[in-house]
Amino acid sequence: MVSRLNPYISFPGSARQALEFYREVFGGSLTLNTFGEAGAQDTPDADNIMHGMLETDNGFTLMCADTPPGMDHDHGNNIAVSLSGDDADELRGYWEKLSDGGAVSVPLEKQMWGDEFGMCSDQFGVAWMVNIGQPQA
């Protein structure tokens, strides 16, 4: 088995909506497991996501969950998800969908290092960085 490193993002009750949104952006298959399926079916958190995973045909994997009952959700600024590559059309499409309804902190435009780069927060407050490199000759 190959080891992989994946972003895992916690949400305050909106993990299902976020993962469905990310599936609209990136495509792929979605796995959702609720707290109710794990034995907490008679609780207010039964429909919340205990573990969710989006796996795309491009090899992206994004994992998310709702904060477990009894734990505080700290919506911090210590994570950003980075998308990079040289397929400009694909990456610009992701940028348009992710930034729609969110906030752009750095517009997607050519930077001093020669690539196009932008930063935004999506409608769920998750920070994204998109870097479009020049195709290798």
Number of C-alpha atoms within 10 A of each C-alpha: 3 3 5 6 7 12 13 15 19 20 22 15 17 16 24 23 13 19 22 15 17 19 18 13 15 20 16 16 13 18 11 19 16 20 22 17 14 10 10 13 13 10 11 11 18 16 18 24 26 22 19 20 19 20 17 15 10 9 8 14 18 20 19 22 26 23 22 17 12 6 7 9 14 10 13 8 9 6 13 15 16 12 15 14 14 15 12 16 10 12 17 17 12 18 24 12 16 25 20 14 12 16 16 18 14 12 15 20 13 14 11 8 8 11 16 20 20 21 21 23 20 21 15 16 14 20 22 20 18 22 23 23 17 13 9 5 3
